[in-house]
């Protein structure tokens, strides 16, 4: 029996597919949701956080650790990973990697996970709070 081959999917197609299931939010909506208890999760790498600053109150989790830190059933979960109903807004630099990350969190059962349209750059452009990264 030969394995059935499928047509490779490009990144733009993959992003489109993932985003169909997300209710992506603007910077202003993310700010309001955080005030209502949503967890903002910054997955940008350290050099970008050092260069551009941090969103106050956001949980910083490197992208390669995200699923382990946010799985409510995982042994390496962050204290903030309180359950599958948690509203999570993933933030990357420009809003691309965060879509893929939010899709991955949804596969773990975090059915309210989404991402920030335009990422951290949209947050900063909107004039929302940013603090300097500390060494």
N, CA, C and O atoms as a Tinker XYZ file with bonds, in Angstrom:
   540  protein
     1  N      0.840000   -1.180000    0.000000    73     2
     2  CA     0.000000    0.000000    0.000000    64     1     3
     3  C      0.884000    1.241000    0.000000    63     2     4     5
     4  O      1.808000    1.359000    0.804000    81     3
     5  N      0.598000    2.135000   -0.882000    73     3     6
     6  CA     1.360000    3.382000   -0.924000    64     5     7
     7  C      0.610000    4.460000   -0.152000    63     6     8     9
     8  O     -0.620000    4.526000   -0.141000    81     7
     9  N      1.406000    5.289000    0.483000    73     7    10
    10  CA     0.801000    6.391000    1.240000    64     9    11
    11  C      0.239000    7.415000    0.261000    63    10    12    13
    12  O      0.865000    7.729000   -0.752000    81    11
    13  N     -0.919000    7.921000    0.567000    73    11    14
    14  CA    -1.534000    8.946000   -0.274000    64    13    15
    15  C     -0.829000   10.274000   -0.028000    63    14    16    17
    16  O     -0.654000   10.696000    1.116000    81    15
    17  N     -0.428000   10.924000   -1.110000    73    15    18
    18  CA     0.275000   12.202000   -0.980000    64    17    19
    19  C     -0.710000   13.346000   -1.142000    63    18    20    21
    20  O     -1.638000   13.298000   -1.950000    81    19
    21  N     -0.474000   14.364000   -0.350000    73    19    22
    22  CA    -1.303000   15.555000   -0.453000    64    21    23
    23  C     -0.446000   16.706000   -0.947000    63    22    24    25
    24  O      0.777000   16.698000   -0.812000    81    23
    25  N     -1.098000   17.673000   -1.510000    73    23    26
    26  CA    -0.404000   18.863000   -1.991000    64    25    27
    27  C      0.165000   19.631000   -0.797000    63    26    28    29
    28  O     -0.543000   19.865000    0.183000    81    27
    29  N      1.448000   20.026000   -0.876000    73    27    30
    30  CA     2.029000   20.816000    0.224000    64    29    31
    31  C      1.241000   22.116000    0.418000    63    30    32    33
    32  O      0.716000   22.693000   -0.535000    81    31
    33  N      1.176000   22.552000    1.659000    73    31    34
    34  CA     0.481000   23.785000    2.009000    64    33    35
    35  C      1.528000   24.857000    2.268000    63    34    36    37
    36  O      2.457000   24.635000    3.045000    81    35
    37  N      1.397000   25.998000    1.641000    73    35    38
    38  CA     2.290000   27.123000    1.911000    64    37    39
    39  C      1.874000   27.836000    3.184000    63    38    40    41
    40  O      0.773000   27.624000    3.692000    81    39
    41  N      2.743000   28.669000    3.691000    73    39    42
    42  CA     2.473000   29.359000    4.956000    64    41    43
    43  C      1.254000   30.258000    4.871000    63    42    44    45
    44  O      0.500000   30.356000    5.839000    81    43
    45  N      1.037000   30.918000    3.736000    73    43    46
    46  CA    -0.139000   31.782000    3.620000    64    45    47
    47  C     -1.426000   30.962000    3.712000    63    46    48    49
    48  O     -2.387000   31.381000    4.356000    81    47
    49  N     -1.441000   29.799000    3.071000    73    47    50
    50  CA    -2.605000   28.909000    3.161000    64    49    51
    51  C     -2.796000   28.415000    4.587000    63    50    52    53
    52  O     -3.917000   28.366000    5.094000    81    51
    53  N     -1.693000   28.050000    5.227000    73    51    54
    54  CA    -1.780000   27.570000    6.607000    64    53    55
    55  C     -2.323000   28.653000    7.527000    63    54    56    57
    56  O     -3.190000   28.383000    8.358000    81    55
    57  N     -1.824000   29.872000    7.387000    73    55    58
    58  CA    -2.331000   30.983000    8.198000    64    57    59
    59  C     -3.828000   31.199000    7.965000    63    58    60    61
    60  O     -4.587000   31.393000    8.915000    81    59
    61  N     -4.246000   31.164000    6.701000    73    59    62
    62  CA    -5.671000   31.330000    6.394000    64    61    63
    63  C     -6.498000   30.256000    7.067000    63    62    64    65
    64  O     -7.555000   30.545000    7.627000    81    63
    65  N     -6.033000   29.027000    7.020000    73    63    66
    66  CA    -6.771000   27.907000    7.629000    64    65    67
    67  C     -6.871000   28.058000    9.145000    63    66    68    69
    68  O     -7.933000   27.856000    9.733000    81    67
    69  N     -5.759000   28.411000    9.761000    73    67    70
    70  CA    -5.739000   28.569000   11.220000    64    69    71
    71  C     -6.630000   29.728000   11.642000    63    70    72    73
    72  O     -7.382000   29.617000   12.610000    81    71
    73  N     -6.549000   30.829000   10.925000    73    71    74
    74  CA    -7.277000   32.028000   11.319000    64    73    75
    75  C     -8.785000   31.902000   11.157000    63    74    76    77
    76  O     -9.531000   32.661000   11.778000    81    75
    77  N     -9.251000   30.967000   10.342000    73    75    78
    78  CA   -10.697000   30.750000   10.199000    64    77    79
    79  C    -11.308000   30.424000   11.559000    63    78    80    81
    80  O    -12.431000   30.839000   11.847000    81    79
    81  N    -10.590000   29.694000   12.388000    73    79    82
    82  CA   -11.121000   29.297000   13.680000    64    81    83
    83  C    -10.859000   30.259000   14.816000    63    82    84    85
    84  O    -11.282000   30.010000   15.945000    81    83
    85  N    -10.165000   31.360000   14.539000    73    83    86
    86  CA    -9.819000   32.318000   15.597000    64    85    87
    87  C    -10.690000   33.561000   15.514000    63    86    88    89
    88  O    -11.033000   34.019000   14.424000    81    87
    89  N    -11.038000   34.092000   16.651000    73    87    90
    90  CA   -11.715000   35.385000   16.705000    64    89    91
    91  C    -10.664000   36.429000   17.082000    63    90    92    93
    92  O    -10.659000   36.954000   18.196000    81    91
    93  N     -9.791000   36.713000   16.146000    73    91    94
    94  CA    -8.656000   37.600000   16.381000    64    93    95
    95  C     -9.116000   38.962000   16.901000    63    94    96    97
    96  O    -10.208000   39.425000   16.573000    81    95
    97  N     -8.276000   39.593000   17.711000    73    95    98
    98  CA    -8.654000   40.851000   18.344000    64    97    99
    99  C     -7.689000   41.964000   17.986000    63    98   100   101
   100  O     -6.521000   41.721000   17.682000    81    99
   101  N     -8.194000   43.191000   18.027000    73    99   102
   102  CA    -7.361000   44.373000   17.837000    64   101   103
   103  C     -6.630000   44.670000   19.143000    63   102   104   105
   104  O     -6.919000   44.068000   20.177000    81   103
   105  N     -5.685000   45.596000   19.087000    73   103   106
   106  CA    -4.948000   45.983000   20.282000    64   105   107
   107  C     -5.893000   46.536000   21.357000    63   106   108   109
   108  O     -5.778000   46.192000   22.534000    81   107
   109  N     -6.813000   47.383000   20.941000    73   107   110
   110  CA    -7.752000   47.965000   21.905000    64   109   111
   111  C     -8.635000   46.884000   22.535000    63   110   112   113
   112  O     -8.918000   46.930000   23.732000    81   111
   113  N     -9.065000   45.918000   21.733000    73   111   114
   114  CA    -9.884000   44.820000   22.267000    64   113   115
   115  C     -9.074000   43.954000   23.232000    63   114   116   117
   116  O     -9.586000   43.530000   24.268000    81   115
   117  N     -7.813000   43.693000   22.892000    73   115   118
   118  CA    -6.952000   42.904000   23.778000    64   117   119
   119  C     -6.751000   43.619000   25.110000    63   118   120   121
   120  O     -6.771000   42.989000   26.167000    81   119
   121  N     -6.556000   44.930000   25.056000    73   119   122
   122  CA    -6.385000   45.728000   26.273000    64   121   123
   123  C     -7.626000   45.605000   27.155000    63   122   124   125
   124  O     -7.518000   45.390000   28.362000    81   123
   125  N     -8.802000   45.743000   26.547000    73   123   126
   126  CA   -10.058000   45.634000   27.297000    64   125   127
   127  C    -10.250000   44.218000   27.845000    63   126   128   129
   128  O    -10.695000   44.050000   28.980000    81   127
   129  N     -9.923000   43.217000   27.057000    73   127   130
   130  CA   -10.078000   41.833000   27.518000    64   129   131
   131  C     -9.135000   41.532000   28.680000    63   130   132   133
   132  O     -9.500000   40.808000   29.606000    81   131
   133  N     -7.927000   42.084000   28.632000    73   131   134
   134  CA    -6.994000   41.885000   29.743000    64   133   135
   135  C     -7.563000   42.482000   31.021000    63   134   136   137
   136  O     -7.422000   41.901000   32.097000    81   135
   137  N     -8.203000   43.635000   30.905000    73   135   138
   138  CA    -8.834000   44.261000   32.077000    64   137   139
   139  C     -9.962000   43.396000   32.629000    63   138   140   141
   140  O    -10.286000   43.468000   33.815000    81   139
   141  N    -10.566000   42.567000   31.748000    73   139   142
   142  CA   -11.651000   41.666000   32.162000    64   141   143
   143  C    -11.156000   40.271000   32.529000    63   142   144   145
   144  O    -11.964000   39.370000   32.755000    81   143
   145  N     -9.830000   40.081000   32.593000    73   143   146
   146  CA    -9.294000   38.804000   33.052000    64   145   147
   147  C     -8.636000   37.926000   32.010000    63   146   148   149
   148  O     -8.148000   36.847000   32.346000    81   147
   149  N     -8.604000   38.350000   30.757000    73   147   150
   150  CA    -7.912000   37.552000   29.740000    64   149   151
   151  C     -6.412000   37.559000   30.021000    63   150   152   153
   152  O     -5.877000   38.522000   30.571000    81   151
   153  N     -5.755000   36.497000   29.646000    73   151   154
   154  CA    -4.317000   36.374000   29.808000    64   153   155
   155  C     -3.627000   36.757000   28.507000    63   154   156   157
   156  O     -3.808000   36.096000   27.484000    81   155
   157  N     -2.837000   37.826000   28.548000    73   155   158
   158  CA    -2.024000   38.210000   27.405000    64   157   159
   159  C     -0.715000   37.444000   27.506000    63   158   160   161
   160  O     -0.080000   37.421000   28.561000    81   159
   161  N     -0.311000   36.814000   26.401000    73   159   162
   162  CA     0.904000   36.007000   26.400000    64   161   163
   163  C      1.820000   36.501000   25.290000    63   162   164   165
   164  O      1.488000   36.420000   24.108000    81   163
   165  N      2.965000   37.009000   25.686000    73   163   166
   166  CA     3.956000   37.570000   24.768000    64   165   167
   167  C      4.946000   36.475000   24.397000    63   166   168   169
   168  O      5.696000   35.997000   25.249000    81   167
   169  N      4.952000   36.074000   23.118000    73   167   170
   170  CA     5.851000   35.003000   22.668000    64   169   171
   171  C      7.050000   35.545000   21.882000    63   170   172   173
   172  O      7.801000   34.767000   21.294000    81   171
   173  N      7.237000   36.858000   21.865000    73   171   174
   174  CA     8.370000   37.427000   21.146000    64   173   175
   175  C      9.689000   36.973000   21.776000    63   174   176   177
   176  O      9.757000   36.712000   22.977000    81   175
   177  N     10.717000   36.883000   20.961000    73   175   178
   178  CA    12.006000   36.479000   21.517000    64   177   179
   179  C     12.657000   37.643000   22.249000    63   178   180   181
   180  O     12.291000   38.802000   22.054000    81   179
   181  N     13.612000   37.320000   23.079000    73   179   182
   182  CA    14.193000   38.279000   24.021000    64   181   183
   183  C     14.710000   39.552000   23.353000    63   182   184   185
   184  O     14.511000   40.645000   23.883000    81   183
   185  N     15.362000   39.433000   22.215000    73   183   186
   186  CA    15.925000   40.627000   21.566000    64   185   187
   187  C     14.835000   41.634000   21.214000    63   186   188   189
   188  O     15.056000   42.840000   21.325000    81   187
   189  N     13.670000   41.164000   20.793000    73   187   190
   190  CA    12.564000   42.083000   20.482000    64   189   191
   191  C     11.983000   42.692000   21.748000    63   190   192   193
   192  O     11.640000   43.874000   21.764000    81   191
   193  N     11.870000   41.907000   22.803000    73   191   194
   194  CA    11.368000   42.455000   24.071000    64   193   195
   195  C     12.337000   43.505000   24.603000    63   194   196   197
   196  O     11.919000   44.557000   25.087000    81   195
   197  N     13.639000   43.212000   24.510000    73   195   198
   198  CA    14.649000   44.169000   24.979000    64   197   199
   199  C     14.617000   45.449000   24.158000    63   198   200   201
   200  O     14.758000   46.544000   24.703000    81   199
   201  N     14.432000   45.317000   22.856000    73   199   202
   202  CA    14.422000   46.481000   21.965000    64   201   203
   203  C     13.164000   47.328000   22.127000    63   202   204   205
   204  O     13.242000   48.554000   22.209000    81   203
   205  N     11.998000   46.669000   22.174000    73   203   206
   206  CA    10.727000   47.390000   22.096000    64   205   207
   207  C      9.979000   47.522000   23.409000    63   206   208   209
   208  O      9.075000   48.351000   23.516000    81   207
   209  N     10.329000   46.730000   24.406000    73   207   210
   210  CA     9.651000   46.801000   25.689000    64   209   211
   211  C      8.635000   45.696000   25.868000    63   210   212   213
   212  O      8.520000   44.787000   25.046000    81   211
   213  N      7.899000   45.794000   26.962000    73   211   214
   214  CA     6.951000   44.764000   27.391000    64   213   215
   215  C      5.562000   45.355000   27.586000    63   214   216   217
   216  O      5.406000   46.548000   27.844000    81   215
   217  N      4.574000   44.506000   27.461000    73   215   218
   218  CA     3.200000   44.883000   27.794000    64   217   219
   219  C      3.001000   44.584000   29.273000    63   218   220   221
   220  O      3.134000   43.433000   29.689000    81   219
   221  N      2.686000   45.595000   30.074000    73   219   222
   222  CA     2.507000   45.356000   31.509000    64   221   223
   223  C      1.450000   44.265000   31.767000    63   222   224   225
   224  O      0.352000   44.292000   31.211000    81   223
   225  N      1.816000   43.329000   32.609000    73   223   226
   226  CA     0.900000   42.258000   32.989000    64   225   227
   227  C      0.891000   41.063000   32.064000    63   226   228   229
   228  O      0.298000   40.036000   32.395000    81   227
   229  N      1.534000   41.167000   30.911000    73   227   230
   230  CA     1.556000   40.035000   29.978000    64   229   231
   231  C      2.513000   38.965000   30.497000    63   230   232   233
   232  O      3.570000   39.269000   31.051000    81   231
   233  N      2.125000   37.725000   30.307000    73   231   234
   234  CA     2.980000   36.597000   30.636000    64   233   235
   235  C      3.952000   36.397000   29.473000    63   234   236   237
   236  O      3.526000   36.234000   28.329000    81   235
   237  N      5.227000   36.409000   29.756000    73   235   238
   238  CA     6.238000   36.190000   28.724000    64   237   239
   239  C      6.568000   34.704000   28.693000    63   238   240   241
   240  O      7.006000   34.125000   29.687000    81   239
   241  N      6.345000   34.097000   27.521000    73   239   242
   242  CA     6.640000   32.679000   27.321000    64   241   243
   243  C      7.278000   32.538000   25.943000    63   242   244   245
   244  O      6.665000   32.873000   24.929000    81   243
   245  N      8.494000   32.046000   25.914000    73   243   246
   246  CA     9.143000   31.822000   24.624000    64   245   247
   247  C      8.276000   30.878000   23.805000    63   246   248   249
   248  O      7.659000   29.962000   24.351000    81   247
   249  N      8.229000   31.099000   22.499000    73   247   250
   250  CA     7.357000   30.306000   21.620000    64   249   251
   251  C      7.612000   28.806000   21.749000    63   250   252   253
   252  O      6.668000   28.017000   21.711000    81   251
   253  N      8.860000   28.405000   21.900000    73   251   254
   254  CA     9.156000   26.974000   21.982000    64   253   255
   255  C      8.715000   26.334000   23.290000    63   254   256   257
   256  O      8.792000   25.113000   23.425000    81   255
   257  N      8.258000   27.117000   24.249000    73   255   258
   258  CA     7.763000   26.591000   25.523000    64   257   259
   259  C      6.254000   26.770000   25.688000    63   258   260   261
   260  O      5.687000   26.317000   26.681000    81   259
   261  N      5.611000   27.412000   24.746000    73   259   262
   262  CA     4.229000   27.847000   24.918000    64   261   263
   263  C      3.281000   26.725000   25.307000    63   262   264   265
   264  O      2.572000   26.839000   26.307000    81   263
   265  N      3.256000   25.657000   24.546000    73   263   266
   266  CA     2.293000   24.585000   24.818000    64   265   267
   267  C      2.535000   23.952000   26.188000    63   266   268   269
   268  O      1.580000   23.622000   26.891000    81   267
   269  N      3.790000   23.781000   26.571000    73   267   270
   270  CA     4.082000   23.194000   27.876000    64   269   271
   271  C      3.670000   24.119000   29.012000    63   270   272   273
   272  O      3.220000   23.650000   30.057000    81   271
   273  N      3.814000   25.409000   28.825000    73   271   274
   274  CA     3.509000   26.364000   29.895000    64   273   275
   275  C      2.019000   26.664000   30.023000    63   274   276   277
   276  O      1.560000   27.046000   31.100000    81   275
   277  N      1.249000   26.497000   28.930000    73   275   278
   278  CA    -0.167000   26.851000   28.990000    64   277   279
   279  C     -1.117000   25.666000   29.016000    63   278   280   281
   280  O     -2.324000   25.863000   29.160000    81   279
   281  N     -0.624000   24.457000   28.884000    73   279   282
   282  CA    -1.485000   23.283000   28.990000    64   281   283
   283  C     -1.931000   23.143000   30.440000    63   282   284   285
   284  O     -1.106000   22.863000   31.309000    81   283
   285  N     -3.230000   23.334000   30.723000    73   283   286
   286  CA    -3.701000   23.272000   32.103000    64   285   287
   287  C     -3.467000   21.915000   32.765000    63   286   288   289
   288  O     -3.486000   21.814000   33.992000    81   287
   289  N     -3.250000   20.884000   31.969000    73   287   290
   290  CA    -3.010000   19.544000   32.510000    64   289   291
   291  C     -1.530000   19.189000   32.555000    63   290   292   293
   292  O     -1.165000   18.120000   33.047000    81   291
   293  N     -0.681000   20.064000   32.052000    73   291   294
   294  CA     0.739000   19.762000   31.945000    64   293   295
   295  C      1.502000   19.927000   33.244000    63   294   296   297
   296  O      1.150000   20.746000   34.092000    81   295
   297  N      2.540000   19.144000   33.383000    73   295   298
   298  CA     3.358000   19.206000   34.595000    64   297   299
   299  C      4.263000   20.448000   34.611000    63   298   300   301
   300  O      4.801000   20.791000   35.663000    81   299
   301  N      4.439000   21.119000   33.487000    73   299   302
   302  CA     5.290000   22.299000   33.406000    64   301   303
   303  C      4.481000   23.585000   33.206000    63   302   304   305
   304  O      5.019000   24.605000   32.774000    81   303
   305  N      3.209000   23.527000   33.518000    73   303   306
   306  CA     2.332000   24.672000   33.259000    64   305   307
   307  C      2.665000   25.858000   34.154000    63   306   308   309
   308  O      3.150000   25.708000   35.276000    81   307
   309  N      2.390000   27.026000   33.623000    73   307   310
   310  CA     2.521000   28.262000   34.395000    64   309   311
   311  C      1.344000   28.353000   35.358000    63   310   312   313
   312  O      0.285000   27.777000   35.109000    81   311
   313  N      1.528000   29.063000   36.435000    73   311   314
   314  CA     0.447000   29.231000   37.418000    64   313   315
   315  C     -0.788000   29.852000   36.783000    63   314   316   317
   316  O     -1.907000   29.597000   37.229000    81   315
   317  N     -0.602000   30.656000   35.755000    73   315   318
   318  CA    -1.709000   31.331000   35.083000    64   317   319
   319  C     -2.555000   30.379000   34.230000    63   318   320   321
   320  O     -3.668000   30.733000   33.843000    81   319
   321  N     -2.053000   29.198000   33.937000    73   319   322
   322  CA    -2.770000   28.221000   33.104000    64   321   323
   323  C     -3.783000   27.490000   33.959000    63   322   324   325
   324  O     -3.571000   26.348000   34.366000    81   323
   325  N     -4.886000   28.166000   34.224000    73   323   326
   326  CA    -5.859000   27.696000   35.211000    64   325   327
   327  C     -6.933000   26.759000   34.682000    63   326   328   329
   328  O     -7.608000   26.102000   35.475000    81   327
   329  N     -7.110000   26.676000   33.382000    73   327   330
   330  CA    -8.141000   25.796000   32.842000    64   329   331
   331  C     -8.328000   26.005000   31.357000    63   330   332   333
   332  O     -7.819000   26.965000   30.777000    81   331
   333  N     -9.061000   25.097000   30.753000    73   331   334
   334  CA    -9.283000   25.142000   29.313000    64   333   335
   335  C    -10.212000   26.285000   28.887000    63   334   336   337
   336  O    -10.263000   26.621000   27.704000    81   335
   337  N    -10.936000   26.883000   29.820000    73   335   338
   338  CA   -11.819000   28.004000   29.496000    64   337   339
   339  C    -11.118000   29.358000   29.552000    63   338   340   341
   340  O    -11.729000   30.388000   29.267000    81   339
   341  N     -9.862000   29.357000   29.913000    73   339   342
   342  CA    -9.100000   30.597000   30.019000    64   341   343
   343  C     -9.052000   31.319000   28.670000    63   342   344   345
   344  O     -8.773000   30.706000   27.639000    81   343
   345  N     -9.322000   32.596000   28.688000    73   343   346
   346  CA    -9.184000   33.422000   27.486000    64   345   347
   347  C     -7.712000   33.798000   27.371000    63   346   348   349
   348  O     -7.166000   34.460000   28.254000    81   347
   349  N     -7.078000   33.382000   26.296000    73   347   350
   350  CA    -5.669000   33.648000   26.053000    64   349   351
   351  C     -5.549000   34.459000   24.766000    63   350   352   353
   352  O     -6.114000   34.090000   23.737000    81   351
   353  N     -4.811000   35.562000   24.831000    73   351   354
   354  CA    -4.507000   36.352000   23.641000    64   353   355
   355  C     -2.996000   36.285000   23.444000    63   354   356   357
   356  O     -2.229000   36.842000   24.230000    81   355
   357  N     -2.584000   35.596000   22.389000    73   355   358
   358  CA    -1.165000   35.416000   22.094000    64   357   359
   359  C     -0.671000   36.613000   21.285000    63   358   360   361
   360  O     -1.342000   37.082000   20.367000    81   359
   361  N      0.518000   37.095000   21.647000    73   359   362
   362  CA     1.087000   38.276000   21.009000    64   361   363
   363  C      2.498000   37.954000   20.527000    63   362   364   365
   364  O      3.360000   37.557000   21.311000    81   363
   365  N      2.717000   38.127000   19.243000    73   363   366
   366  CA     4.067000   38.041000   18.685000    64   365   367
   367  C      4.440000   39.450000   18.232000    63   366   368   369
   368  O      3.839000   40.419000   18.697000    81   367
   369  N      5.397000   39.583000   17.356000    73   367   370
   370  CA     5.820000   40.921000   16.957000    64   369   371
   371  C      4.849000   41.593000   15.992000    63   370   372   373
   372  O      4.529000   42.771000   16.149000    81   371
   373  N      4.371000   40.826000   14.970000    73   371   374
   374  CA     3.518000   41.442000   13.956000    64   373   375
   375  C      2.211000   40.704000   13.693000    63   374   376   377
   376  O      1.452000   41.111000   12.813000    81   375
   377  N      1.928000   39.637000   14.424000    73   375   378
   378  CA     0.643000   38.970000   14.288000    64   377   379
   379  C      0.602000   37.779000   13.351000    63   378   380   381
   380  O     -0.473000   37.405000   12.882000    81   379
   381  N      1.743000   37.176000   13.067000    73   379   382
   382  CA     1.767000   35.989000   12.213000    64   381   383
   383  C      2.019000   34.728000   13.044000    63   382   384   385
   384  O      1.192000   33.818000   13.063000    81   383
   385  N      3.149000   34.681000   13.719000    73   383   386
   386  CA     3.468000   33.513000   14.543000    64   385   387
   387  C      2.419000   33.313000   15.633000    63   386   388   389
   388  O      2.153000   32.183000   16.044000    81   387
   389  N      1.833000   34.397000   16.093000    73   387   390
   390  CA     0.823000   34.292000   17.150000    64   389   391
   391  C     -0.426000   33.556000   16.674000    63   390   392   393
   392  O     -1.075000   32.871000   17.464000    81   391
   393  N     -0.767000   33.687000   15.409000    73   391   394
   394  CA    -1.923000   32.951000   14.879000    64   393   395
   395  C     -1.667000   31.456000   14.929000    63   394   396   397
   396  O     -2.526000   30.680000   15.347000    81   395
   397  N     -0.472000   31.058000   14.496000    73   395   398
   398  CA    -0.123000   29.641000   14.532000    64   397   399
   399  C     -0.079000   29.134000   15.972000    63   398   400   401
   400  O     -0.524000   28.022000   16.256000    81   399
   401  N      0.457000   29.947000   16.873000    73   399   402
   402  CA     0.528000   29.564000   18.277000    64   401   403
   403  C     -0.864000   29.427000   18.889000    63   402   404   405
   404  O     -1.121000   28.480000   19.632000    81   403
   405  N     -1.754000   30.352000   18.588000    73   403   406
   406  CA    -3.124000   30.278000   19.113000    64   405   407
   407  C     -3.828000   29.035000   18.575000    63   406   408   409
   408  O     -4.576000   28.379000   19.300000    81   407
   409  N     -3.592000   28.715000   17.320000    73   407   410
   410  CA    -4.163000   27.493000   16.749000    64   409   411
   411  C     -3.667000   26.257000   17.470000    63   410   412   413
   412  O     -4.431000   25.322000   17.709000    81   411
   413  N     -2.405000   26.249000   17.814000    73   411   414
   414  CA    -1.831000   25.126000   18.557000    64   413   415
   415  C     -2.452000   25.016000   19.953000    63   414   416   417
   416  O     -2.743000   23.915000   20.422000    81   415
   417  N     -2.650000   26.153000   20.608000    73   415   418
   418  CA    -3.291000   26.132000   21.932000    64   417   419
   419  C     -4.718000   25.601000   21.851000    63   418   420   421
   420  O     -5.174000   24.890000   22.747000    81   419
   421  N     -5.413000   25.944000   20.788000    73   419   422
   422  CA    -6.768000   25.419000   20.598000    64   421   423
   423  C     -6.743000   23.903000   20.459000    63   422   424   425
   424  O     -7.649000   23.224000   20.941000    81   423
   425  N     -5.726000   23.369000   19.812000    73   423   426
   426  CA    -5.606000   21.918000   19.692000    64   425   427
   427  C     -5.392000   21.265000   21.049000    63   426   428   429
   428  O     -5.719000   20.092000   21.228000    81   427
   429  N     -4.847000   22.009000   22.006000    73   427   430
   430  CA    -4.682000   21.509000   23.371000    64   429   431
   431  C     -5.956000   21.655000   24.207000    63   430   432   433
   432  O     -5.985000   21.276000   25.378000    81   431
   433  N     -6.993000   22.200000   23.604000    73   431   434
   434  CA    -8.256000   22.354000   24.315000    64   433   435
   435  C     -8.514000   23.735000   24.867000    63   434   436   437
   436  O     -9.554000   23.959000   25.486000    81   435
   437  N     -7.602000   24.669000   24.663000    73   435   438
   438  CA    -7.821000   26.056000   25.094000    64   437   439
   439  C     -8.672000   26.731000   24.027000    63   438   440   441
   440  O     -8.170000   27.495000   23.202000    81   439
   441  N     -9.958000   26.439000   24.056000    73   439   442
   442  CA   -10.882000   26.800000   22.980000    64   441   443
   443  C    -11.137000   28.296000   22.848000    63   442   444   445
   444  O    -11.734000   28.729000   21.863000    81   443
   445  N    -10.702000   29.085000   23.810000    73   443   446
   446  CA   -10.877000   30.543000   23.731000    64   445   447
   447  C     -9.585000   31.274000   23.360000    63   446   448   449
   448  O     -9.532000   32.503000   23.401000    81   447
   449  N     -8.546000   30.519000   23.000000    73   447   450
   450  CA    -7.278000   31.135000   22.610000    64   449   451
   451  C     -7.434000   31.852000   21.278000    63   450   452   453
   452  O     -8.131000   31.384000   20.378000    81   451
   453  N     -6.774000   32.991000   21.174000    73   451   454
   454  CA    -6.757000   33.774000   19.941000    64   453   455
   455  C     -5.456000   34.552000   19.891000    63   454   456   457
   456  O     -4.546000   34.311000   20.685000    81   455
   457  N     -5.371000   35.486000   18.954000    73   455   458
   458  CA    -4.162000   36.298000   18.881000    64   457   459
   459  C     -4.488000   37.744000   18.537000    63   458   460   461
   460  O     -5.607000   38.090000   18.160000    81   459
   461  N     -3.467000   38.562000   18.683000    73   459   462
   462  CA    -3.578000   39.998000   18.473000    64   461   463
   463  C     -3.236000   40.340000   17.026000    63   462   464   465
   464  O     -2.125000   40.075000   16.565000    81   463
   465  N     -4.183000   40.921000   16.321000    73   463   466
   466  CA    -3.962000   41.360000   14.945000    64   465   467
   467  C     -2.863000   42.422000   14.946000    63   466   468   469
   468  O     -2.972000   43.440000   15.630000    81   467
   469  N     -1.814000   42.176000   14.180000    73   467   470
   470  CA    -0.714000   43.141000   14.100000    64   469   471
   471  C      0.311000   43.016000   15.204000    63   470   472   473
   472  O      1.326000   43.712000   15.180000    81   471
   473  N      0.074000   42.150000   16.169000    73   471   474
   474  CA     1.041000   41.872000   17.224000    64   473   475
   475  C      1.420000   43.070000   18.078000    63   474   476   477
   476  O      0.693000   44.059000   18.172000    81   475
   477  N      2.585000   42.941000   18.693000    73   475   478
   478  CA     3.080000   43.994000   19.579000    64   477   479
   479  C      3.176000   45.334000   18.865000    63   478   480   481
   480  O      2.925000   46.380000   19.465000    81   479
   481  N      3.534000   45.307000   17.599000    73   479   482
   482  CA     3.675000   46.568000   16.864000    64   481   483
   483  C      2.345000   47.309000   16.792000    63   482   484   485
   484  O      2.322000   48.537000   16.881000    81   483
   485  N      1.242000   46.588000   16.633000    73   483   486
   486  CA    -0.084000   47.218000   16.626000    64   485   487
   487  C     -0.412000   47.771000   18.011000    63   486   488   489
   488  O     -0.995000   48.848000   18.134000    81   487
   489  N     -0.031000   47.023000   19.056000    73   487   490
   490  CA    -0.249000   47.477000   20.434000    64   489   491
   491  C      0.456000   48.814000   20.648000    63   490   492   493
   492  O     -0.140000   49.771000   21.143000    81   491
   493  N      1.718000   48.865000   20.272000    73   491   494
   494  CA     2.510000   50.084000   20.472000    64   493   495
   495  C      1.966000   51.239000   19.627000    63   494   496   497
   496  O      1.879000   52.369000   20.109000    81   495
   497  N      1.603000   50.964000   18.380000    73   495   498
   498  CA     1.051000   51.994000   17.498000    64   497   499
   499  C     -0.247000   52.568000   18.056000    63   498   500   501
   500  O     -0.540000   53.748000   17.868000    81   499
   501  N     -1.022000   51.733000   18.740000    73   499   502
   502  CA    -2.279000   52.184000   19.339000    64   501   503
   503  C     -2.048000   53.042000   20.579000    63   502   504   505
   504  O     -2.999000   53.589000   21.139000    81   503
   505  N     -0.804000   53.164000   21.007000    73   503   506
   506  CA    -0.496000   53.983000   22.173000    64   505   507
   507  C     -0.840000   53.323000   23.496000    63   506   508   509
   508  O     -1.011000   54.005000   24.506000    81   507
   509  N     -0.941000   52.010000   23.496000    73   507   510
   510  CA    -1.258000   51.283000   24.731000    64   509   511
   511  C     -0.007000   51.125000   25.581000    63   510   512   513
   512  O      1.104000   51.272000   25.071000    81   511
   513  N     -0.166000   50.826000   26.878000    73   511   514
   514  CA     0.979000   50.812000   27.789000    64   513   515
   515  C      2.091000   49.838000   27.392000    63   514   516   517
   516  O      1.844000   48.689000   27.027000    81   515
   517  N      3.314000   50.342000   27.477000    73   515   518
   518  CA     4.518000   49.554000   27.235000    64   517   519
   519  C      5.525000   49.981000   28.281000    63   518   520   521
   520  O      5.665000   51.171000   28.567000    81   519
   521  N      6.233000   49.010000   28.856000    73   519   522
   522  CA     7.285000   49.319000   29.802000    64   521   523
   523  C      8.620000   48.832000   29.240000    63   522   524   525
   524  O      8.653000   47.932000   28.401000    81   523
   525  N      9.691000   49.414000   29.693000    73   523   526
   526  CA    11.016000   48.994000   29.270000    64   525   527
   527  C     11.306000   47.616000   29.831000    63   526   528   529
   528  O     10.930000   47.304000   30.962000    81   527
   529  N     11.975000   46.792000   29.038000    73   527   530
   530  CA    12.414000   45.486000   29.530000    64   529   531
   531  C     13.508000   45.709000   30.554000    63   530   532   533
   532  O     14.348000   46.593000   30.388000    81   531
   533  N     13.504000   44.923000   31.599000    73   531   534
   534  CA    14.531000   45.034000   32.622000    64   533   535
   535  C     15.581000   43.941000   32.399000    63   534   536   537
   536  O     15.266000   42.830000   31.972000    81   535
   537  N     16.790000   44.273000   32.690000    73   535   538
   538  CA    17.889000   43.319000   32.483000    64   537   539
   539  C     17.918000   42.261000   33.539000    63   538   540
   540  O     18.780000   41.383000   33.509000    81   539
